[in-house]
Amino acid sequence: MSIFRRPHYQSEVTQFIEQLKAEKPDLEAQQRAGRALLWDKSVDRSAWEEYREAEVPQQPYVYQTHA
């Protein structure tokens, strides 16, 4: 048994999150819906490939004048 172990200890943050989940059981579903709205997008591979082909190579130092 570890001398540093505190049985049944929960931090204030953990207690707050568990209380919030108990009060709003649909919170996780709302988070997933928000994530899907902003981040989970399908990628159009052909458009991305065309974008990569159309890129112009950049010179090492952008602000240097051409001699």
MDTraj code that builds the backbone (N, CA, C; nanometers):
import mdtraj as md
import numpy as np

residues = "MET SER ILE PHE ARG ARG PRO HIS TYR GLN SER GLU VAL THR GLN PHE ILE GLU GLN LEU LYS ALA GLU LYS PRO ASP LEU GLU ALA GLN GLN ARG ALA GLY ARG ALA LEU LEU TRP ASP LYS SER VAL ASP ARG SER ALA TRP GLU GLU TYR ARG GLU ALA GLU VAL PRO GLN GLN PRO TYR VAL TYR GLN THR HIS ALA".split()
xyz = np.array([
    [0.0839, -0.1189, 0.0000],
    [0.0000, 0.0000, 0.0000],
    [0.0879, 0.1246, 0.0000],
    [0.0539, 0.2182, -0.0821],
    [0.1313, 0.3411, -0.0945],
    [0.0987, 0.4369, 0.0196],
    [0.2007, 0.5054, 0.0678],
    [0.1769, 0.6028, 0.1759],
    [0.1151, 0.7312, 0.1219],
    [0.1229, 0.7502, -0.0116],
    [0.0699, 0.8711, -0.0725],
    [-0.0764, 0.8568, -0.1160],
    [-0.1285, 0.7373, -0.1110],
    [-0.2659, 0.7132, -0.1572],
    [-0.3658, 0.7700, -0.0576],
    [-0.4600, 0.8447, -0.1097],
    [-0.5683, 0.8980, -0.0265],
    [-0.6973, 0.8300, -0.0694],
    [-0.7500, 0.7410, 0.0111],
    [-0.8715, 0.6700, -0.0313],
    [-0.9910, 0.7640, -0.0400],
    [-1.0690, 0.7455, -0.1440],
    [-1.1935, 0.8197, -0.1650],
    [-1.1718, 0.9695, -0.1827],
    [-1.0551, 1.0102, -0.2315],
    [-1.0300, 1.1527, -0.2541],
    [-1.0712, 1.1897, -0.3949],
    [-1.1412, 1.3014, -0.4082],
    [-1.1743, 1.3583, -0.5382],
    [-1.1456, 1.5080, -0.5316],
    [-1.0806, 1.5577, -0.6339],
    [-1.0502, 1.7002, -0.6368],
    [-1.1784, 1.7802, -0.6578],
    [-1.1691, 1.9098, -0.6346],
    [-1.2851, 1.9973, -0.6524],
    [-1.3298, 1.9989, -0.7977],
    [-1.2347, 1.9926, -0.8882],
    [-1.2683, 1.9937, -1.0310],
    [-1.3464, 1.8682, -1.0687],
    [-1.3011, 1.7532, -1.0203],
    [-1.3709, 1.6277, -1.0483],
    [-1.5115, 1.6297, -0.9899],
    [-1.5248, 1.6807, -0.8703],
    [-1.6566, 1.6915, -0.8077],
    [-1.7470, 1.7837, -0.8887],
    [-1.6914, 1.8951, -0.9366],
    [-1.7704, 1.9894, -1.0166],
    [-1.8183, 1.9254, -1.1461],
    [-1.7291, 1.8545, -1.2150],
    [-1.7659, 1.7916, -1.3425],
    [-1.8722, 1.6844, -1.3214],
    [-1.8565, 1.6043, -1.2177],
    [-1.9558, 1.5010, -1.1903],
    [-2.0907, 1.5617, -1.1531],
    [-2.0899, 1.6718, -1.0792],
    [-2.2145, 1.7404, -1.0439],
    [-2.2800, 1.7988, -1.1696],
    [-2.1978, 1.8573, -1.2570],
    [-2.2496, 1.9154, -1.3810],
    [-2.3119, 1.8072, -1.4697],
    [-2.2470, 1.6922, -1.4801],
    [-2.3017, 1.5818, -1.5597],
    [-2.4300, 1.5269, -1.4990],
    [-2.4386, 1.5294, -1.3651],
    [-2.5602, 1.4815, -1.2991],
    [-2.6763, 1.5773, -1.3241],
    [-2.6473, 1.7080, -1.3253],
    [-2.7521, 1.8080, -1.3481],
    [-2.7960, 1.8129, -1.4937],
    [-2.7005, 1.7918, -1.5863],
    [-2.7300, 1.7977, -1.7300],
    [-2.6852, 1.6668, -1.7944],
    [-2.7705, 1.5657, -1.7944],
    [-2.7286, 1.4361, -1.8501],
    [-2.7018, 1.4385, -2.0007],
    [-2.7554, 1.5365, -2.0719],
    [-2.7339, 1.5434, -2.2165],
    [-2.6145, 1.6324, -2.2529],
    [-2.5336, 1.6690, -2.1565],
    [-2.4193, 1.7576, -2.1800],
    [-2.3198, 1.6970, -2.2781],
    [-2.2893, 1.5706, -2.2615],
    [-2.1925, 1.5062, -2.3505],
    [-2.2447, 1.4992, -2.4939],
    [-2.3734, 1.4767, -2.5100],
    [-2.4320, 1.4748, -2.6452],
    [-2.4245, 1.6130, -2.7087],
    [-2.4463, 1.7170, -2.6295],
    [-2.4342, 1.8542, -2.6801],
    [-2.2907, 1.8842, -2.7217],
    [-2.1940, 1.8377, -2.6434],
    [-2.0536, 1.8581, -2.6786],
    [-2.0200, 1.7884, -2.8089],
    [-2.0691, 1.6657, -2.8246],
    [-2.0418, 1.5918, -2.9482],
    [-2.1076, 1.6607, -3.0688],
    [-2.2271, 1.7147, -3.0503],
    [-2.2949, 1.7854, -3.1591],
    [-2.2180, 1.9114, -3.1967],
    [-2.1667, 1.9828, -3.0981],
    [-2.0873, 2.1027, -3.1255],
    [-1.9586, 2.0699, -3.1974],
    [-1.8955, 1.9617, -3.1563],
    [-1.7732, 1.9199, -3.2238],
    [-1.8025, 1.8816, -3.3682],
    [-1.9101, 1.8097, -3.3909],
    [-1.9460, 1.7687, -3.5263],
    [-1.9761, 1.8899, -3.6137],
    [-2.0339, 1.9923, -3.5538],
    [-2.0678, 2.1136, -3.6282],
    [-1.9433, 2.1874, -3.6751],
    [-1.8407, 2.1931, -3.5903],
    [-1.7234, 2.2737, -3.6215],
    [-1.6043, 2.1952, -3.6753],
    [-1.5829, 2.0722, -3.6312],
    [-1.4587, 2.0038, -3.6609],
    [-1.4731, 1.8793, -3.7461],
    [-1.5725, 1.7998, -3.7259],
    [-1.5832, 1.6718, -3.7963],
    [-1.6407, 1.6939, -3.9356],
    [-1.5531, 1.7224, -4.0287],
    [-1.5942, 1.7484, -4.1665],
    [-1.5343, 1.6419, -4.2581],
    [-1.6054, 1.6100, -4.3626],
    [-1.5496, 1.5174, -4.4605],
    [-1.4540, 1.5953, -4.5515],
    [-1.3462, 1.5302, -4.5901],
    [-1.2432, 1.5950, -4.6708],
    [-1.2606, 1.5540, -4.8159],
    [-1.2678, 1.6526, -4.9041],
    [-1.2747, 1.6270, -5.0475],
    [-1.1314, 1.6096, -5.0985],
    [-1.0905, 1.4860, -5.1181],
    [-0.9511, 1.4561, -5.1540],
    [-0.9123, 1.5142, -5.2899],
    [-1.0028, 1.5134, -5.3854],
    [-0.9682, 1.5641, -5.5182],
    [-0.9473, 1.7157, -5.5140],
    [-1.0299, 1.7868, -5.4400],
    [-1.0123, 1.9324, -5.4276],
    [-0.8824, 1.9637, -5.3543],
    [-0.8491, 1.8850, -5.2529],
    [-0.7255, 1.9072, -5.1785],
    [-0.6041, 1.8816, -5.2679],
    [-0.6127, 1.7801, -5.3520],
    [-0.5035, 1.7493, -5.4436],
    [-0.4845, 1.8630, -5.5443],
    [-0.5946, 1.9166, -5.5965],
    [-0.5864, 2.0295, -5.6898],
    [-0.5269, 2.1525, -5.6212],
    [-0.5610, 2.1739, -5.4959],
    [-0.5065, 2.2862, -5.4211],
    [-0.3551, 2.2723, -5.4061],
    [-0.3099, 2.1523, -5.3735],
    [-0.1664, 2.1283, -5.3569],
    [-0.0907, 2.1479, -5.4889],
    [-0.1513, 2.1071, -5.5994],
    [-0.0866, 2.1228, -5.7296],
    [-0.0793, 2.2692, -5.7711],
    [-0.1718, 2.3520, -5.7271],
    [-0.1769, 2.4920, -5.7673],
    [-0.0884, 2.5821, -5.6807],
    [-0.0321, 2.5278, -5.5743],
    [0.0527, 2.6097, -5.4870],
    [0.1780, 2.6565, -5.5600],
    [0.2185, 2.7787, -5.5311],
    [0.3396, 2.8355, -5.5882],
    [0.4492, 2.8241, -5.4830],
    [0.5658, 2.7729, -5.5167],
    [0.6718, 2.7606, -5.4172],
    [0.7145, 2.8982, -5.3660],
    [0.7383, 2.9053, -5.2380],
    [0.7739, 3.0314, -5.1756],
    [0.9254, 3.0379, -5.1594],
    [0.9817, 3.1575, -5.1806],
    [1.1254, 3.1736, -5.1627],
    [1.1598, 3.1676, -5.0139],
    [1.2848, 3.1322, -4.9803],
    [1.3211, 3.1118, -4.8404],
    [1.2955, 3.2328, -4.7517],
    [1.3286, 3.3504, -4.7986],
    [1.3024, 3.4710, -4.7210],
    [1.2038, 3.5549, -4.8008],
    [1.0842, 3.5721, -4.7513],
    [0.9745, 3.6303, -4.8271],
    [1.0020, 3.7754, -4.8661],
    [1.0627, 3.8511, -4.7781],
    [1.0773, 3.9953, -4.8004],
    [1.2049, 4.0327, -4.8742],
    [1.2826, 3.9352, -4.9155],
    [1.4054, 3.9663, -4.9892],
    [1.3708, 4.0038, -5.1315],
    [1.4342, 4.1106, -5.1800],
    [1.4105, 4.1528, -5.3179],
    [1.4923, 4.0661, -5.4131],
    [1.4409, 4.0535, -5.5352],
    [1.5130, 3.9760, -5.6366],
    [1.6199, 4.0635, -5.6990],
    [1.7416, 4.0128, -5.7023],
    [1.8528, 4.0918, -5.7583],
    [1.8639, 4.0708, -5.9077],
])
top = md.Topology()
chain = top.add_chain()
for i, resn in enumerate(residues, 1):
    res = top.add_residue(resn, chain, resSeq=i)
    for name in ("N", "CA", "C"):
        top.add_atom(name, md.element.get_by_symbol(name[0]), res)
traj = md.Trajectory(xyz[None], top)
